[in-house]
Amino acid sequence: MSEPVVDVRDPAVLDDPMRGYDRVLAAGPVCRARLPDGGEGWLVTGSAEVRAVLADPAVRNDPTGLPGRGAQTQEEAFLALGTPPEHLPYLRASLLSLDGAEHTRLRRSISHAFGATRVATLRPRVQQIVDELLDGLGATANLLDEYAYPLAMAVVCELVGVQEPDWAAWWRWGKVLVDGDPARITPTLGEMFAYCHELVDKRRADPREDLLSEVVAQDDLTDVDTVALVVFLVLAGHETMAHLLSNAALALMRDPAQLSLLRSEPDLWPAAVRELVRTDGPVQLARLRYAATDMEVGGVRIRAGDPIQAVLGAANRDPAQYACPHKANIRRQASHGGREGNVGFGWGPHFCLGVALAKLEAEVALRSLFERFPAVEPVGEPAWVPLPRGRHRVALEVRLR
């Protein structure tokens, strides 16, 4: 078997997550790599190849029972990280862990809340939250902590049914999980699961007009299923969204031509969001998957049980798919209606459930920011959080006036 071409933990990759994969793309759309856990596997970077892998039912999240080299069961992988056995049911029940019929069943239980028609009714409330946050900003601000995080947290928590006094706890829990320190992750998961069980009990006894109340009324979901859904929705709905807003805002501050285009043609904002997800999306790597059978991807033979890591950031900047791939081009998205294979929200069965909500939040938040503060500019060079899976800034300090 060939030697790894790249180590995704290499500082050259972590220091600039997008451009760090340019040399990997040059090596071909599929190559051997050392993955975030230190093991070896296949890195898939080409746009067509990433879409094929993510849509293939023979590429699974759960390696349990697969042949091949070094494929742990999910339980073994979680236990190796120090996860207490009592936490395993919740991690197994996550939408991120499930495959096939079980994934479809759990996803269907909440998908009605994220359809485009229902999401559109949230626009006035999202605009109200945005306006209130912008009203509270001073002449300088940390746009990530004072705008992006509070907005993302408020929207998803109100949708799910988490009360405002508890939002700070979720913000803290999310940061611990992203930092990846096993010594802190275990107690944090325990706090989250216990909190969610209490919340489920409250909604069962006192239903309200929120998604959780709808979920607990369904007969085919266990409490473990429901807790896993709450954790997934709140964490994914605020952590990823906050960094999408931060990344996109900074990209526009640094691209006066695109910003000028949006000011003269504000109807292009939805296209702008799609293009900024492509060029500056916050999710770099998809969840690690495994080949359930021998297969060929991009002309490379992959054996059953081999780990497969799809690189969303590289696929979205594949020169075989995009002319001038590193440069945002809003008119490109407008002319194609977003149908260029952008995988910033994933692809296939695990395509982001909240994509309509994310696009709406980003459109309202970014347009309102630049209309309210047309001279907004970054202060200094924002630092990256050194994460192989995410493209996150530590902070985004800006001058607004």
C-alpha positions as CSV (number, residue, x, y, z in Angstrom):
1,M,0.0,0.0,0.0
2,S,1.3,3.5,-0.8
3,E,2.7,5.8,1.8
4,P,0.6,8.7,3.1
5,V,0.9,11.8,0.9
6,V,-0.2,14.2,3.6
7,D,-0.8,14.4,7.4
8,V,-4.0,16.4,8.0
9,R,-2.5,17.5,11.3
10,D,0.4,19.1,9.5
11,P,0.8,22.8,10.6
12,A,0.9,23.8,6.9
13,V,-2.6,22.5,6.6
14,L,-3.9,23.8,9.9
15,D,-2.5,27.3,9.4
16,D,-4.5,27.8,6.3
17,P,-7.1,25.0,6.0
18,M,-8.2,25.8,2.5
19,R,-4.9,26.3,0.7
20,G,-3.3,23.6,2.8
21,Y,-5.0,21.0,0.6
22,D,-4.0,22.5,-2.8
23,R,-0.9,20.3,-3.0
24,V,-3.0,17.3,-2.2
25,L,-5.4,18.1,-5.0
26,A,-2.4,18.3,-7.3
27,A,-1.5,14.7,-6.2
28,G,-4.9,13.5,-7.5
29,P,-8.5,13.4,-6.2
30,V,-7.8,10.4,-4.0
31,C,-4.6,9.7,-2.0
32,R,-3.3,8.0,1.1
33,A,-3.2,10.3,4.2
34,R,-2.7,10.3,7.9
35,L,-6.0,11.3,9.4
36,P,-6.9,13.4,12.5
37,D,-6.9,10.3,14.8
38,G,-3.3,9.5,13.7
39,G,-4.3,6.4,11.6
40,E,-4.0,6.0,7.9
41,G,-6.8,6.1,5.4
42,W,-7.9,7.6,2.1
43,L,-8.3,11.3,1.6
44,V,-10.8,12.2,-1.1
45,T,-10.4,15.8,-2.3
46,G,-11.8,16.0,-5.9
47,S,-15.3,17.5,-6.2
48,A,-16.8,14.7,-8.2
49,E,-15.2,12.0,-6.1
50,V,-16.3,13.6,-2.8
51,R,-19.9,13.8,-4.0
52,A,-19.7,10.1,-5.2
53,V,-18.4,9.0,-1.8
54,L,-20.9,10.9,0.2
55,A,-23.8,9.6,-1.8
56,D,-22.7,6.0,-1.9
57,P,-24.7,3.8,0.5
58,A,-21.7,1.4,0.5
59,V,-19.7,4.1,2.3
60,R,-20.8,4.0,5.9
61,N,-20.3,5.9,9.2
62,D,-20.4,2.7,11.3
63,P,-17.5,0.3,10.6
64,T,-18.9,-2.4,12.9
65,G,-18.7,-5.8,11.2
66,L,-16.7,-4.6,8.2
67,P,-13.6,-6.5,7.0
68,G,-10.4,-4.6,6.4
69,R,-7.5,-3.2,8.3
70,G,-7.9,-1.3,11.5
71,A,-11.6,-0.6,11.3
72,Q,-12.8,-0.2,14.9
73,T,-16.4,-0.5,15.9
74,Q,-17.9,2.8,16.9
75,E,-18.0,1.6,20.5
76,E,-14.3,0.8,20.4
77,A,-13.5,4.2,18.9
78,F,-15.5,6.1,21.5
79,L,-14.1,4.0,24.4
80,A,-10.6,4.6,23.1
81,L,-11.2,8.3,23.6
82,G,-12.2,7.7,27.3
83,T,-15.9,7.8,26.8
84,P,-17.8,6.2,29.7
85,P,-19.9,3.2,28.6
86,E,-23.1,4.9,29.8
87,H,-22.6,7.6,27.2
88,L,-22.4,5.2,24.3
89,P,-26.1,4.9,23.6
90,Y,-26.4,8.6,23.0
91,L,-23.4,8.7,20.6
92,R,-24.6,5.7,18.7
93,A,-28.1,7.3,18.3
94,S,-26.6,10.5,16.8
95,L,-27.7,11.4,13.3
96,L,-23.9,11.7,12.6
97,S,-23.3,8.0,13.6
98,L,-26.3,6.3,11.9
99,D,-26.6,4.7,8.5
100,G,-29.4,3.5,6.3
101,A,-32.9,2.9,7.6
102,E,-32.1,4.0,11.2
103,H,-30.6,7.3,10.0
104,T,-33.7,7.9,7.7
105,R,-36.1,7.1,10.6
106,L,-34.5,9.6,13.0
107,R,-33.9,12.3,10.4
108,R,-37.6,12.0,9.2
109,S,-38.8,12.7,12.8
110,I,-37.5,16.3,12.6
111,S,-37.2,17.1,8.9
112,H,-40.6,18.8,8.8
113,A,-39.2,21.6,10.9
114,F,-36.5,22.5,8.4
115,G,-38.4,22.6,5.1
116,A,-38.0,25.8,3.1
117,T,-41.7,26.9,3.6
118,R,-41.6,26.5,7.4
119,V,-38.2,28.1,7.7
120,A,-39.4,31.1,5.7
121,T,-41.9,31.9,8.4
122,L,-38.9,32.4,10.8
123,R,-37.5,35.4,8.8
124,P,-39.2,38.1,10.8
125,R,-37.9,36.7,14.1
126,V,-34.4,36.2,12.7
127,Q,-34.4,39.8,11.5
128,Q,-35.6,41.0,14.9
129,I,-32.8,39.1,16.7
130,V,-30.2,40.5,14.2
131,D,-31.4,44.1,14.6
132,E,-31.3,43.8,18.4
133,L,-27.7,42.5,18.3
134,L,-26.6,45.1,15.9
135,D,-28.1,47.8,18.1
136,G,-26.0,46.6,21.0
137,L,-22.6,46.8,19.2
138,G,-20.1,49.5,20.0
139,A,-17.6,51.3,17.7
140,T,-15.5,48.1,17.9
141,A,-16.6,44.6,18.5
142,N,-15.7,41.0,18.4
143,L,-18.1,40.0,15.7
144,L,-17.8,36.3,16.5
145,D,-18.7,36.5,20.2
146,E,-20.9,39.5,20.1
147,Y,-22.9,38.8,16.9
148,A,-22.4,35.5,15.2
149,Y,-22.6,33.2,18.3
150,P,-25.5,35.0,20.0
151,L,-27.5,35.0,16.8
152,A,-26.9,31.4,16.0
153,M,-27.6,30.3,19.6
154,A,-30.8,32.3,19.8
155,V,-32.3,31.0,16.5
156,V,-31.6,27.3,17.1
157,C,-32.5,27.3,20.8
158,E,-35.8,29.1,20.2
159,L,-36.6,26.6,17.5
160,V,-35.7,23.5,19.6
161,G,-37.2,24.8,22.8
162,V,-34.1,25.6,25.0
163,Q,-34.8,28.5,27.3
164,E,-32.6,31.6,27.2
165,P,-31.1,31.2,30.8
166,D,-29.6,27.9,29.5
167,W,-28.0,29.3,26.3
168,A,-24.7,30.1,28.1
169,A,-24.3,26.5,29.2
170,W,-24.7,25.3,25.6
171,W,-22.1,27.8,24.4
172,R,-19.7,26.6,27.0
173,W,-20.4,22.9,26.1
174,G,-19.9,23.5,22.4
175,K,-16.5,25.2,22.9
176,V,-15.3,22.3,25.0
177,L,-16.3,19.7,22.4
178,V,-14.7,21.6,19.6
179,D,-11.4,22.0,21.6
180,G,-11.3,18.2,21.7
181,D,-9.7,17.7,25.2
182,P,-10.8,14.2,26.3
183,A,-10.4,15.1,30.0
184,R,-13.1,17.9,29.5
185,I,-15.3,16.2,26.9
186,T,-16.4,13.3,29.2
187,P,-17.9,15.4,32.0
188,T,-19.3,17.9,29.5
189,L,-21.2,15.1,27.7
190,G,-22.5,14.0,31.0
191,E,-23.8,17.4,31.8
192,M,-25.4,17.7,28.4
193,F,-27.2,14.4,28.5
194,A,-28.5,15.0,32.0
195,Y,-29.8,18.5,31.0
196,C,-31.5,17.1,28.0
197,H,-33.2,14.3,29.9
198,E,-34.6,16.9,32.3
199,L,-35.8,19.1,29.3
200,V,-37.5,16.1,27.7
201,D,-39.4,15.4,30.9
202,K,-40.4,19.0,31.2
203,R,-41.8,19.1,27.6
204,R,-43.6,15.8,28.1
205,A,-45.3,17.3,31.2
206,D,-45.8,20.8,29.7
207,P,-45.8,20.9,25.9
208,R,-45.0,24.2,24.2
209,E,-44.9,25.5,20.6
210,D,-41.4,24.2,19.9
211,L,-39.7,21.3,18.0
212,L,-38.9,19.3,21.2
213,S,-42.6,19.2,22.2
214,E,-43.4,17.8,18.7
215,V,-40.7,15.2,19.0
216,V,-41.6,13.9,22.5
217,A,-45.2,13.4,21.2
218,Q,-43.9,10.9,18.6
219,D,-44.5,7.3,19.7
220,D,-41.6,5.7,17.9
221,L,-38.7,7.6,19.5
222,T,-37.0,6.6,22.8
223,D,-35.7,9.2,25.3
224,V,-32.2,8.3,24.1
225,D,-33.2,9.1,20.5
226,T,-34.7,12.4,21.6
227,V,-31.8,13.5,23.7
228,A,-29.4,12.6,20.9
229,L,-31.5,14.8,18.5
230,V,-31.5,17.8,20.9
231,V,-27.7,17.6,21.3
232,F,-27.2,17.3,17.6
233,L,-29.5,20.1,16.7
234,V,-28.3,22.7,19.2
235,L,-24.6,22.0,18.8
236,A,-24.7,21.9,15.0
237,G,-27.1,24.7,14.8
238,H,-25.0,27.2,16.7
239,E,-21.3,26.2,16.5
240,T,-21.1,25.7,12.7
241,M,-23.5,28.6,12.0
242,A,-21.4,31.1,14.1
243,H,-18.3,30.3,12.1
244,L,-20.0,30.5,8.8
245,L,-21.1,34.0,9.6
246,S,-17.7,35.0,10.9
247,N,-15.8,33.6,7.9
248,A,-18.3,35.0,5.4
249,A,-18.2,38.5,7.0
250,L,-14.5,38.6,6.9
251,A,-14.4,37.4,3.3
252,L,-16.7,40.2,2.2
253,M,-14.7,42.8,4.1
254,R,-11.7,41.8,2.1
255,D,-13.5,41.7,-1.3
256,P,-14.8,45.2,-2.0
257,A,-15.7,44.3,-5.6
258,Q,-18.1,41.6,-4.4
259,L,-19.5,43.8,-1.6
260,S,-20.1,46.6,-4.1
261,L,-21.9,44.2,-6.3
262,L,-24.2,43.2,-3.4
263,R,-24.9,46.9,-2.6
264,S,-25.9,47.6,-6.2
265,E,-27.9,44.3,-6.6
266,P,-29.1,43.2,-3.2
267,D,-31.2,40.4,-4.8
268,L,-27.9,38.6,-5.1
269,W,-27.6,38.0,-1.4
270,P,-28.9,34.4,-1.6
271,A,-26.3,33.6,-4.3
272,A,-23.6,35.3,-2.2
273,V,-24.4,33.0,0.7
274,R,-24.0,29.9,-1.5
275,E,-20.7,31.1,-2.9
276,L,-19.3,32.1,0.5
277,V,-20.2,28.6,1.8
278,R,-18.1,27.3,-1.1
279,T,-15.1,29.5,-0.5
280,D,-15.2,30.1,3.2
281,G,-17.3,27.3,4.8
282,P,-16.6,26.4,8.4
283,V,-16.6,22.6,7.9
284,Q,-13.3,21.3,6.4
285,L,-13.7,17.6,6.7
286,A,-16.8,15.4,6.6
287,R,-17.2,12.7,9.3
288,L,-14.9,9.8,8.8
289,R,-16.5,7.0,6.8
290,Y,-15.6,3.4,5.9
291,A,-15.9,1.4,2.7
292,A,-18.4,-1.5,3.2
293,T,-17.2,-3.2,0.0
294,D,-14.2,-3.1,-2.3
295,M,-14.7,-0.1,-4.5
296,E,-13.0,2.2,-7.0
297,V,-13.0,6.0,-6.4
298,G,-11.2,8.3,-8.8
299,G,-9.3,5.4,-10.3
300,V,-8.0,4.3,-7.0
301,R,-8.9,0.9,-5.5
302,I,-10.2,1.1,-1.9
303,R,-10.7,-2.1,0.1
304,A,-13.6,-3.0,2.3
305,G,-13.1,-1.6,5.8
306,D,-10.7,1.2,4.7
307,P,-11.3,4.6,6.3
308,I,-12.3,7.3,3.8
309,Q,-12.0,11.0,4.7
310,A,-13.9,13.4,2.4
311,V,-12.4,16.9,2.3
312,L,-15.2,19.3,1.7
313,G,-13.0,22.4,1.6
314,A,-10.8,20.9,-1.1
315,A,-13.8,19.7,-3.2
316,N,-15.2,23.2,-3.1
317,R,-12.0,24.6,-4.5
318,D,-11.3,21.9,-7.1
319,P,-10.0,23.6,-10.2
320,A,-11.6,20.8,-12.3
321,Q,-15.0,22.0,-11.1
322,Y,-14.5,25.8,-10.6
323,A,-12.6,28.4,-12.6
324,C,-10.5,30.6,-10.3
325,P,-11.5,28.3,-7.4
326,H,-10.1,30.4,-4.5
327,K,-11.9,33.6,-5.6
328,A,-15.5,34.2,-4.7
329,N,-17.7,34.9,-7.7
330,I,-21.3,35.7,-6.7
331,R,-22.5,35.8,-10.3
332,R,-21.3,32.3,-10.8
333,Q,-23.8,31.1,-8.2
334,A,-26.5,33.3,-9.5
335,S,-26.2,32.0,-13.0
336,H,-26.2,28.4,-12.0
337,G,-28.8,28.6,-9.3
338,G,-26.4,27.0,-6.8
339,R,-26.3,23.7,-8.8
340,E,-22.5,23.4,-9.2
341,G,-22.0,20.6,-6.7
342,N,-21.0,22.8,-3.8
343,V,-20.5,20.4,-0.9
344,G,-20.2,23.0,1.9
345,F,-23.4,21.6,3.5
346,G,-22.4,18.0,2.7
347,W,-24.0,15.7,0.1
348,G,-26.1,12.6,-0.1
349,P,-28.1,11.1,2.8
350,H,-26.3,13.2,5.4
351,F,-26.8,16.5,3.5
352,C,-27.2,19.2,6.2
353,L,-30.7,19.0,7.6
354,G,-30.8,22.7,8.4
355,V,-29.5,24.1,5.1
356,A,-32.6,26.3,4.5
357,L,-32.3,27.8,8.0
358,A,-28.6,28.3,7.7
359,K,-29.0,30.1,4.4
360,L,-31.7,32.3,5.8
361,E,-29.7,33.2,8.9
362,A,-26.6,34.0,6.8
363,E,-28.5,36.1,4.3
364,V,-30.3,38.2,6.9
365,A,-27.3,38.5,9.2
366,L,-24.7,39.5,6.6
367,R,-27.0,41.8,4.6
368,S,-28.1,43.6,7.8
369,L,-24.5,44.0,9.0
370,F,-23.1,45.6,5.9
371,E,-26.2,47.8,5.4
372,R,-26.0,49.0,8.9
373,F,-22.2,49.4,9.0
374,P,-21.0,50.0,5.4
375,A,-17.5,50.9,6.7
376,V,-17.0,47.8,8.8
377,E,-13.4,46.5,8.6
378,P,-11.3,43.9,10.4
379,V,-8.8,44.9,13.1
380,G,-5.5,43.0,12.4
381,E,-5.3,39.5,11.1
382,P,-7.7,37.1,12.9
383,A,-6.0,33.9,14.0
384,W,-7.1,30.4,13.1
385,V,-8.2,27.8,15.6
386,P,-5.8,24.9,14.7
387,L,-8.4,22.2,13.9
388,P,-8.2,19.7,11.0
389,R,-11.9,19.4,10.8
390,G,-13.0,23.0,11.0
391,R,-12.1,26.4,9.6
392,H,-12.7,28.5,12.6
393,R,-11.3,31.9,13.7
394,V,-10.4,32.5,17.3
395,A,-12.1,35.9,17.2
396,L,-13.1,38.5,14.7
397,E,-12.3,42.0,15.9
398,V,-13.8,44.7,13.8
399,R,-14.2,48.5,13.6
400,L,-17.8,49.3,12.8
401,R,-17.7,53.1,12.4
